[in-house]
Amino acid sequence: MEGRDVVGSISTPPSSGNEHQSAKISRFVGVSEHDSSAVKELANQSDKMTDDMEPSRKRPKLELTDINAPNKVAVAENGTTVAGTTSELFTDGDDDIEEKGRIPHTGELVSSLNNGDGDVDSIELPASSTGKNDILAPIVPSSTVSIGKDPTTGKYVLPQITKEDSINARMYLKYYGLRTFLDTYLPEELNSLYIYFLIKLLGFEIKDREMMNVIYKYVQPTWSMNGTSGENIEYSKVTFDDPLEKKHAVRLIKDLQKAINKVLCTRLRLAKFSTIDTFVEKLKTAKRIVVLTGAGVSTSLGIPDFRSSEGFYSKIRHLGLDDPQDVFNYDIFMQDPSVFYNIAHMVLPPENLYSPLHSFIKMLQDKGKLLRNYTQNIDNLESYAGIKPEKLVQCHGSFATASCITCHWKLPGEKIFANIRNLELPLCPYCYQKRREYFPSTDGLDSETANIGHGNMPHHALKSYGVLKPDITFFGEALPSKFHKTIREDVLKCDLLICIGTSLKVAPVSEIVNMLPAHVPQVLINRDPVKHAEFDLNLLGFCDDVAALVAQKCGWDIPHEKWDTLKQKKFSCKETDKGVLNITPDAS
């Protein structure tokens, strides 16, 4: 069938004016540009889609860039980094399309195009002709899409989509922008089924059953072609007549725009960075490494993570909270600090202990390679390991210091550790007398009562009056100013990102992976994969084991008391997919 193979040889991508593109889209809808806001919106945004998009009225404005342009930091208009994961940024709570599986990376395809087993195959595509050999470049289709019509059934037949077709289409959109993408794939005359085909080509499917029922009144499903692929069947050419009503055509345009937005905010993986050897080579030459760490770097010390099946949040579900994260809710702490202090001993960090992974980061610092360690942990173990304050950003604060909720008096965090272990409220000495007037009983957490309205106590006084709070960032609090100041500079300086022991679930720290320039390699060291991020290399295993293996291959010594044992340890590396390695210690 003509146009079935949408992957062709490399050639110079076509170009066109915005007027040409707007007319092409509006013709098949059967209305003028001035009659359809959806058509105008899609066409008018074609020049700036990759640079400036308004994701949702509930989200701050983002700056996005094409991968061939210098990347910009994703920041909100108020100067703070944007919260939310990649998949959230362009949804407004009413998405009508869904992606079958996770957003694919370069060399990978969404699972809707798999054989149903969830496995994703890799493909290698030519490097960019622009000189960016590190980025996989798309192949320019040899012809536009062509939809046929079965003379027997009278139904339209869409070209079959291969894995290579879908990933190439996504890459083409990212690489050349919306206007060139539409001009390259869409013919001069078309109907609304071409828009539906583009949605499927990008790896998405429409969720609305009513809409799908309308479409498949006119489209022949590929699974009902009498057991054939359709490649040897002659189809008649499609006329310009549109089988769908105008309202359905406009709806498809809006769904296509959502699919395009989601593709544009994904990262393309690097072509030549998928082995541990390339990682080791980069470590030796890198000079400005950013390390992003989470709870997984401390679990070997007996400190639980937060979100696993055996993590901290699972252990406190018996408290009856609507959300276990409420123990770190700032508003709840202000109303009743005992909610936090009843469980604070469970997250109280050990003193002067640190893991081999912490020492691995210290080793990078000693070699002059560490630009910054952004940690989401509140245990302050990085400081015990010797990470310098200027090299460390504790994104969510830490137990290192504590402050009075009322007068903001600050003191070393260890001064309140005894109170935490004894389940006592740590109180500010400067606010203590006034608090005694408000709360006569201060013997323990359960005996705290407020004599609201009695004596000279103001009605707005809270149980947190005069309470010392560890300087950890609760939900509802702003991140430390140091985070916002350094991240703006570091994303432009960074030459290697290593994410260790984190599920990247908490924004805005989770968005660091989306802020970096496209050419910067990204490596994940974690027990489990992070499916909503696109790392070039995934080293899956216990963090200490992976750090030991990498140090061995680099010929470096980790400054930790366990290194003599770890450097003799043997490991197995099993590749389960391109850029995905399972690291396990050999049986002794």
NUSEBA-474519 format. One record per residue (C-alpha): residue number from 0; z, x, y. Coordinates in steps of 0.1 Angstrom, whole numbers, padded with zeros to 4 digits, always signed. Each point is the difference from the previous one (the first is absolute). Example, Ala and Ser with C-alpha at 12.3 -4.5 7.8 and 13.67 -1.06 7.14 Angstrom:
REM NUSEBA-474519
i c3 c1 c2
0 +0078 +0123 -0045 $
1 -0007 +0014 +0034 $
***
This chain:
REM NUSEBA-474519
i c3 c1 c2
0 +0000 +0000 +0000 $
1 -0009 +0013 +0034 $
2 +0030 +0015 +0018 $
3 +0022 -0001 -0031 $
4 +0008 +0037 +0003 $
5 +0018 +0004 +0033 $
6 +0007 +0037 -0005 $
7 -0028 +0022 +0010 $
8 -0007 +0036 +0012 $
9 +0013 +0016 +0031 $
10 -0020 -0006 +0031 $
11 +0007 -0003 +0037 $
12 +0020 -0032 +0006 $
13 -0018 -0027 +0020 $
14 +0010 -0009 +0034 $
15 -0004 -0031 +0021 $
16 +0011 -0016 +0032 $
17 +0028 -0025 +0002 $
18 -0024 -0027 +0010 $
19 -0019 +0005 -0032 $
20 +0031 -0003 -0021 $
21 +0013 -0030 +0018 $
22 -0033 -0018 -0005 $
23 -0002 +0009 -0037 $
24 +0034 -0015 -0007 $
25 -0004 -0031 +0021 $
26 -0034 -0009 -0014 $
27 +0012 -0009 -0035 $
28 +0029 -0021 +0014 $
29 -0026 -0021 +0018 $
30 +0017 +0001 +0034 $
31 -0004 +0021 +0032 $
32 +0024 +0028 +0008 $
33 +0015 -0022 +0027 $
34 +0008 -0028 -0025 $
35 +0020 +0019 -0026 $
36 +0032 +0019 +0010 $
37 +0002 +0016 -0034 $
38 -0035 +0014 +0002 $
39 +0006 +0014 +0035 $
40 +0033 +0015 -0011 $
41 -0014 +0018 -0029 $
42 -0031 +0013 +0019 $
43 +0018 +0009 +0032 $
44 +0026 +0020 -0018 $
45 -0025 +0021 -0019 $
46 +0000 +0028 +0025 $
47 +0037 +0003 +0002 $
48 +0013 -0012 -0033 $
49 +0011 +0034 -0012 $
50 +0016 +0010 +0033 $
51 +0019 -0030 +0013 $
52 +0010 -0030 -0020 $
53 +0025 -0028 +0006 $
54 +0014 -0005 -0035 $
55 +0021 -0031 +0007 $
56 +0017 -0018 +0028 $
57 +0033 +0009 -0017 $
58 -0009 +0037 -0002 $
59 -0003 +0026 +0028 $
60 -0033 +0015 +0008 $
61 -0013 +0029 -0021 $
62 -0023 +0028 +0007 $
63 -0023 +0007 -0029 $
64 -0027 +0026 -0003 $
65 -0031 +0007 -0020 $
66 +0005 +0029 -0025 $
67 -0025 +0021 +0019 $
68 +0020 -0002 +0032 $
69 +0033 +0017 +0007 $
70 +0027 -0023 -0013 $
71 +0024 -0017 +0024 $
72 +0037 -0007 -0007 $
73 +0006 -0036 -0009 $
74 +0023 -0011 +0027 $
75 +0010 -0032 +0015 $
76 -0004 -0009 +0037 $
77 +0037 +0006 +0005 $
78 -0003 +0035 -0012 $
79 +0016 -0004 -0034 $
80 -0017 +0005 -0033 $
81 -0013 -0031 -0016 $
82 +0020 -0017 -0027 $
83 -0015 -0014 -0032 $
84 -0020 +0013 -0028 $
85 -0037 +0004 +0000 $
86 -0006 -0032 -0018 $
87 +0021 -0019 +0025 $
88 -0016 +0013 +0032 $
89 -0029 -0023 -0001 $
90 +0014 -0032 -0015 $
91 +0013 -0029 +0020 $
92 +0016 -0019 -0028 $
93 -0031 -0021 -0007 $
94 -0023 +0024 -0018 $
95 -0028 -0018 -0019 $
96 -0012 +0030 -0019 $
97 +0018 +0021 -0025 $
98 -0007 +0034 -0014 $
99 -0002 +0004 -0037 $
100 +0024 +0028 -0005 $
101 +0011 +0026 +0026 $
102 -0022 +0012 +0028 $
103 -0021 +0027 -0016 $
104 -0004 +0036 +0012 $
105 -0032 +0020 +0001 $
106 -0011 +0006 -0036 $
107 +0018 -0031 -0012 $
108 -0007 -0037 -0002 $
109 +0021 -0031 +0002 $
110 +0011 -0014 -0034 $
111 -0021 -0032 +0004 $
112 -0029 +0022 -0010 $
113 +0017 +0014 -0030 $
114 -0004 -0011 -0036 $
115 +0034 -0017 +0003 $
116 +0021 +0028 -0013 $
117 +0012 +0011 +0035 $
118 -0014 +0035 -0004 $
119 -0021 +0013 +0029 $
120 -0028 +0025 -0005 $
121 -0008 +0028 +0024 $
122 -0034 +0009 +0014 $
123 -0012 +0030 +0020 $
124 -0022 -0005 +0030 $
125 -0018 +0025 +0022 $
126 +0018 +0017 +0028 $
127 -0006 -0011 +0036 $
128 -0031 +0013 +0018 $
129 +0022 +0003 +0031 $
130 +0017 +0031 -0013 $
131 +0032 -0017 -0011 $
132 -0003 +0012 -0036 $
133 +0036 -0010 -0007 $
134 -0008 -0037 +0004 $
135 -0021 -0019 -0025 $
136 -0031 -0014 +0018 $
137 -0017 -0033 -0010 $
138 -0035 -0003 -0013 $
139 -0024 -0020 +0023 $
140 -0014 -0030 -0019 $
141 -0037 +0002 -0007 $
142 -0005 -0036 +0010 $
143 +0019 -0030 +0014 $
144 +0016 -0025 -0023 $
145 -0023 -0026 -0016 $
146 +0012 -0032 -0015 $
147 -0023 -0018 -0026 $
148 -0003 -0035 -0013 $
149 -0002 -0011 -0036 $
150 -0030 -0023 -0003 $
151 +0016 -0016 -0031 $
152 +0033 -0010 +0014 $
153 -0010 +0000 +0037 $
154 +0032 +0020 +0007 $
155 +0003 +0032 +0020 $
156 +0007 +0032 -0018 $
157 +0019 +0028 +0017 $
158 -0007 +0037 -0009 $
159 +0025 +0014 -0025 $
160 +0025 +0023 +0016 $
161 +0008 +0033 -0016 $
162 +0031 +0021 +0006 $
163 -0022 +0025 +0019 $
164 -0015 -0027 +0021 $
165 +0034 -0013 +0012 $
166 +0016 +0033 +0008 $
167 -0031 +0012 +0017 $
168 -0001 -0031 +0022 $
169 +0036 +0006 +0011 $
170 -0007 +0036 +0007 $
171 -0032 -0009 +0019 $
172 +0020 -0025 +0022 $
173 +0027 +0026 +0007 $
174 -0024 +0028 +0006 $
175 -0027 -0016 +0022 $
176 +0018 -0030 +0015 $
177 -0005 -0038 -0001 $
178 -0033 -0002 +0019 $
179 -0019 +0025 -0022 $
180 +0016 -0015 -0031 $
181 -0013 -0035 +0007 $
182 -0034 +0012 +0010 $
183 -0003 +0021 -0031 $
184 +0011 -0026 -0025 $
185 -0013 -0032 +0015 $
186 -0037 -0010 +0001 $
187 -0017 -0014 +0031 $
188 +0001 -0036 -0014 $
189 +0030 -0011 -0020 $
190 +0023 -0029 -0007 $
191 +0037 -0003 -0004 $
192 +0000 +0011 -0036 $
193 -0008 +0036 +0012 $
194 +0033 -0001 +0019 $
195 +0018 -0011 -0031 $
196 -0017 +0028 -0019 $
197 +0013 +0026 +0025 $
198 +0035 -0012 -0005 $
199 -0003 +0005 -0037 $
200 -0018 +0033 +0005 $
201 +0030 +0013 +0020 $
202 +0023 -0009 -0029 $
203 +0015 -0033 +0011 $
204 -0001 -0036 -0012 $
205 +0006 -0032 +0018 $
206 +0033 -0017 -0010 $
207 -0009 -0036 +0012 $
208 -0010 -0019 -0031 $
209 -0017 -0027 +0020 $
210 -0022 +0026 +0017 $
211 -0008 +0017 -0033 $
212 -0010 -0034 -0015 $
213 -0024 -0005 +0028 $
214 -0015 +0034 -0004 $
215 -0004 -0002 -0038 $
216 -0019 -0033 +0004 $
217 -0028 +0022 +0012 $
218 +0007 +0034 -0016 $
219 -0005 +0007 -0037 $
220 +0031 +0019 -0013 $
221 -0010 +0033 -0016 $
222 +0020 -0009 -0031 $
223 -0023 -0030 -0009 $
224 -0033 +0018 -0002 $
225 -0004 -0007 -0037 $
226 +0015 +0033 -0009 $
227 -0025 +0021 +0019 $
228 +0006 +0022 +0031 $
229 -0029 -0017 +0018 $
230 -0018 +0033 +0006 $
231 -0032 -0011 -0019 $
232 -0001 -0036 +0014 $
233 -0026 -0008 +0028 $
234 +0016 -0017 +0030 $
235 -0018 -0018 +0028 $
236 +0006 +0012 +0035 $
237 +0027 -0017 +0020 $
238 -0011 -0021 +0030 $
239 +0018 +0000 +0032 $
240 +0015 -0034 -0007 $
241 +0038 +0002 -0001 $
242 +0016 -0020 -0029 $
243 +0034 +0000 +0017 $
244 +0011 -0021 +0029 $
245 +0005 +0016 +0034 $
246 +0038 -0002 -0003 $
247 -0001 +0019 -0033 $
248 -0022 +0027 +0015 $
249 +0023 +0005 +0029 $
250 +0029 +0002 -0024 $
251 -0017 +0027 -0020 $
252 -0005 +0021 +0032 $
253 +0037 -0002 +0007 $
254 +0008 +0010 -0035 $
255 -0025 +0029 +0002 $
256 +0017 +0012 +0031 $
257 +0034 +0001 -0017 $
258 -0015 +0020 -0029 $
259 -0016 +0024 +0025 $
260 +0033 +0005 +0019 $
261 +0019 +0008 -0032 $
262 -0026 +0025 -0011 $
263 +0000 +0017 +0034 $
264 +0037 +0007 -0001 $
265 -0001 +0017 -0034 $
266 -0001 +0038 -0005 $
267 -0028 +0018 -0017 $
268 +0012 +0025 -0026 $
269 -0012 +0036 +0002 $
270 -0027 +0010 -0024 $
271 +0013 +0034 -0010 $
272 +0037 -0004 +0000 $
273 +0010 -0015 -0033 $
274 +0016 +0027 -0021 $
275 +0033 +0019 +0000 $
276 -0019 +0033 +0005 $
277 -0016 -0013 +0033 $
278 +0035 -0010 +0011 $
279 +0014 +0035 -0008 $
280 -0029 +0016 +0019 $
281 +0006 -0022 +0030 $
282 +0038 +0007 -0001 $
283 -0008 +0037 +0003 $
284 -0022 -0004 +0030 $
285 +0017 -0029 +0018 $
286 +0020 +0007 +0031 $
287 +0011 -0034 +0013 $
288 +0012 -0021 -0030 $
289 +0016 -0034 +0006 $
290 +0023 -0010 -0028 $
291 +0010 -0037 -0002 $
292 +0030 -0006 -0023 $
293 +0018 -0030 -0015 $
294 +0028 -0008 -0023 $
295 -0017 +0015 -0030 $
296 +0008 +0035 +0011 $
297 +0037 -0006 -0004 $
298 +0002 -0020 -0032 $
299 +0005 +0032 -0021 $
300 +0033 +0003 +0017 $
301 +0011 -0034 -0012 $
302 -0007 -0017 +0033 $
303 -0018 -0033 -0008 $
304 -0033 -0010 +0016 $
305 -0002 -0034 +0017 $
306 -0029 -0020 -0015 $
307 -0003 +0009 -0037 $
308 +0013 -0022 -0028 $
309 +0031 +0021 -0001 $
310 +0002 +0007 +0037 $
311 +0026 -0008 +0026 $
312 -0014 -0035 +0009 $
313 +0001 -0010 -0036 $
314 +0036 +0010 -0003 $
315 +0012 -0022 +0029 $
316 -0017 -0032 -0008 $
317 +0033 -0014 -0012 $
318 +0012 -0001 +0036 $
319 -0020 -0033 +0004 $
320 -0020 +0012 +0030 $
321 -0033 -0017 +0008 $
322 -0016 +0034 +0001 $
323 +0018 +0032 -0013 $
324 -0014 +0018 +0030 $
325 +0023 -0021 +0021 $
326 +0028 +0026 -0006 $
327 -0020 +0021 +0024 $
328 -0008 -0028 +0025 $
329 +0012 +0009 +0035 $
330 +0007 -0036 +0011 $
331 +0021 -0006 -0031 $
332 +0019 +0032 +0006 $
333 +0008 -0010 +0035 $
334 +0014 -0034 -0012 $
335 +0018 +0014 -0030 $
336 +0000 +0038 -0007 $
337 +0019 -0006 -0032 $
338 -0032 -0010 -0017 $
339 -0012 +0036 +0003 $
340 +0033 +0017 -0005 $
341 +0006 -0018 -0032 $
342 -0030 +0018 -0016 $
343 -0002 +0031 +0023 $
344 +0018 +0022 -0026 $
345 -0029 -0006 -0024 $
346 -0024 +0017 +0024 $
347 +0023 +0027 +0014 $
348 -0017 +0033 -0006 $
349 +0016 +0030 -0018 $
350 +0009 +0029 +0023 $
351 -0017 +0034 -0002 $
352 -0023 -0010 -0029 $
353 -0037 +0000 -0001 $
354 -0028 -0001 -0026 $
355 -0026 +0026 -0009 $
356 -0025 -0022 +0018 $
357 +0020 +0003 +0032 $
358 -0001 +0038 -0005 $
359 -0038 -0002 -0006 $
360 -0003 -0014 +0036 $
361 +0023 +0028 +0012 $
362 -0023 +0025 -0017 $
363 -0030 -0014 +0020 $
364 +0021 +0004 +0032 $
365 +0009 +0036 -0009 $
366 -0037 +0008 -0005 $
367 -0009 -0014 +0034 $
368 -0020 -0029 -0014 $
369 +0022 -0030 +0008 $
370 -0010 -0019 +0031 $
371 +0025 -0028 -0006 $
372 +0020 -0018 -0027 $
373 +0001 -0037 +0007 $
374 +0027 -0014 -0022 $
375 +0008 -0037 -0006 $
376 +0033 +0010 -0017 $
377 +0034 -0004 +0017 $
378 +0018 +0025 -0022 $
379 -0005 +0030 +0023 $
380 -0006 +0022 -0031 $
381 -0030 +0017 +0018 $
382 +0025 +0015 +0024 $
383 +0022 +0013 -0029 $
384 -0032 +0016 -0014 $
385 -0005 +0019 +0032 $
386 -0028 -0019 +0017 $
387 +0002 +0008 +0037 $
388 +0007 -0029 +0024 $
389 -0032 +0006 +0018 $
390 -0020 -0002 -0033 $
391 +0018 -0032 -0011 $
392 -0005 -0036 +0011 $
393 +0025 -0024 -0016 $
394 -0021 -0031 +0006 $
395 +0027 -0025 -0011 $
396 +0029 +0020 +0014 $
397 +0027 +0015 -0023 $
398 +0037 +0002 -0008 $
399 +0001 +0033 +0020 $
400 +0016 -0018 +0030 $
401 +0016 -0033 +0008 $
402 +0004 -0019 +0032 $
403 +0022 -0028 +0014 $
404 -0018 -0033 +0002 $
405 +0019 -0008 +0033 $
406 +0004 +0032 +0020 $
407 -0026 +0022 -0018 $
408 +0024 +0028 -0006 $
409 -0016 +0024 -0025 $
410 +0017 +0021 -0027 $
411 -0010 +0020 -0031 $
412 -0008 -0024 -0029 $
413 +0023 +0016 -0025 $
414 +0030 -0010 +0022 $
415 -0004 -0036 -0013 $
416 -0009 +0008 -0037 $
417 +0037 -0005 -0010 $
418 +0000 -0035 +0015 $
419 -0033 -0008 -0018 $
420 +0013 +0011 -0033 $
421 +0032 -0020 +0005 $
422 -0019 -0031 +0010 $
423 +0015 +0001 +0035 $
424 -0016 -0008 +0033 $
425 -0002 +0033 +0021 $
426 +0012 -0008 +0035 $
427 -0006 +0017 +0033 $
428 +0033 +0014 +0015 $
429 -0011 -0008 +0035 $
430 -0006 -0037 -0008 $
431 +0028 -0004 -0025 $
432 +0026 -0015 +0023 $
433 -0023 -0026 +0014 $
434 -0012 -0008 -0035 $
435 +0036 -0005 -0012 $
436 +0003 -0027 +0027 $
437 -0031 -0017 -0014 $
438 +0007 +0006 -0037 $
439 +0037 +0003 -0007 $
440 -0005 +0006 -0037 $
441 -0018 +0033 -0007 $
442 +0013 +0009 -0034 $
443 -0033 -0002 -0018 $
444 -0034 -0015 -0003 $
445 +0010 -0033 -0014 $
446 +0029 -0006 +0024 $
447 -0022 +0003 +0031 $
448 +0004 -0033 +0020 $
449 -0010 -0008 +0035 $
450 +0023 -0019 +0023 $
451 -0029 -0014 +0020 $
452 +0011 -0017 +0031 $
453 +0036 +0012 -0001 $
454 +0016 +0021 +0027 $
455 -0024 +0020 +0020 $
456 -0027 +0003 -0027 $
457 -0035 -0009 +0012 $
458 -0018 -0026 -0021 $
459 -0029 +0023 -0006 $
460 +0021 +0028 -0016 $
461 -0013 +0009 -0035 $
462 +0017 +0015 -0030 $
463 -0019 +0032 +0007 $
464 +0020 +0006 +0032 $
465 +0012 +0036 -0001 $
466 -0015 +0007 -0034 $
467 -0016 +0034 -0007 $
468 -0034 -0003 -0016 $
469 -0019 +0028 -0017 $
470 -0030 +0009 +0020 $
471 -0024 -0013 -0026 $
472 -0028 -0023 +0012 $
473 +0006 -0036 -0011 $
474 -0026 -0026 -0003 $
475 -0004 -0014 +0035 $
476 +0007 +0034 +0017 $
477 -0025 +0022 +0017 $
478 -0009 +0033 -0018 $
479 +0013 +0032 +0017 $
480 -0020 +0010 +0030 $
481 -0006 +0034 -0017 $
482 -0022 -0017 -0026 $
483 -0024 -0016 +0026 $
484 -0002 +0032 +0020 $
485 -0007 +0024 -0028 $
486 -0024 -0022 -0021 $
487 -0025 -0003 +0029 $
488 -0003 +0038 +0001 $
489 +0003 +0007 -0037 $
490 -0028 -0022 -0012 $
491 -0024 +0020 +0020 $
492 +0013 +0034 -0011 $
493 +0006 -0008 -0037 $
494 -0023 +0018 -0025 $
495 +0017 -0014 -0032 $
496 +0022 -0030 -0007 $
497 +0023 -0001 -0030 $
498 +0018 -0033 -0007 $
499 +0029 +0004 -0025 $
500 +0022 -0025 -0017 $
501 -0009 -0031 +0021 $
502 -0016 -0033 -0007 $
503 -0012 -0003 +0037 $
504 +0013 -0035 +0004 $
505 +0018 +0003 +0033 $
506 -0019 +0000 +0033 $
507 -0007 +0018 +0023 $
508 +0007 +0031 -0021 $
509 -0024 -0013 -0027 $
510 -0028 +0000 +0025 $
511 +0000 +0038 +0004 $
512 -0025 +0002 -0028 $
513 -0024 -0021 +0021 $
514 +0004 +0020 +0032 $
515 -0013 +0033 -0012 $
516 -0036 +0012 +0006 $
517 -0023 -0007 -0029 $
518 -0005 +0036 -0010 $
519 +0037 +0007 -0005 $
520 +0009 +0001 -0038 $
521 +0027 -0023 -0011 $
522 +0021 +0006 -0032 $
523 +0025 -0023 -0016 $
524 +0029 +0014 -0022 $
525 +0018 -0030 -0014 $
526 +0012 -0015 -0033 $
527 -0023 -0030 +0005 $
528 -0034 -0004 +0017 $
529 -0002 -0016 +0035 $
530 -0028 -0024 -0004 $
531 -0004 -0012 +0036 $
532 -0006 +0036 +0013 $
533 -0030 +0022 -0007 $
534 +0012 +0035 -0009 $
535 -0024 +0027 -0010 $
536 +0023 +0013 -0026 $
537 +0028 -0018 -0019 $
538 +0025 +0022 -0019 $
539 +0021 -0025 -0019 $
540 +0033 +0011 -0015 $
541 +0035 +0009 +0010 $
542 -0001 +0017 +0034 $
543 +0020 +0031 -0010 $
544 -0024 +0005 -0030 $
545 -0031 -0003 +0021 $
546 +0014 +0023 +0027 $
547 +0008 +0026 -0027 $
548 -0035 -0002 -0015 $
549 -0016 +0004 +0034 $
550 +0022 +0029 +0010 $
551 -0008 +0017 -0034 $
552 -0037 -0003 +0007 $
553 +0004 +0013 +0035 $
554 +0021 +0030 -0012 $
555 +0028 -0010 +0023 $
556 +0038 -0001 -0006 $
557 +0019 -0031 +0010 $
558 +0033 +0010 +0017 $
559 +0022 -0021 -0023 $
560 +0027 +0008 -0025 $
561 -0020 -0018 -0028 $
562 -0032 +0020 +0007 $
563 +0007 +0026 -0027 $
564 -0001 -0028 -0025 $
565 -0029 -0019 +0016 $
566 -0023 +0029 +0002 $
567 +0001 +0004 -0037 $
568 -0007 -0036 -0007 $
569 -0033 -0010 -0014 $
570 -0019 -0032 +0011 $
571 -0029 -0021 -0012 $
572 -0025 -0015 +0024 $
573 -0020 -0030 -0013 $
574 -0027 -0014 +0022 $
575 -0002 -0038 -0003 $
576 -0025 -0005 +0028 $
577 -0018 +0021 +0025 $
578 +0028 +0015 +0023 $
579 +0028 -0015 -0022 $
580 +0021 +0024 -0021 $
581 +0030 -0008 -0021 $
582 +0024 +0029 +0001 $
583 +0025 +0002 -0029 $
584 +0022 +0029 -0013 $
585 -0010 +0014 -0034 $
586 +0024 -0007 -0028 $
587 +0023 +0030 -0005 $
***
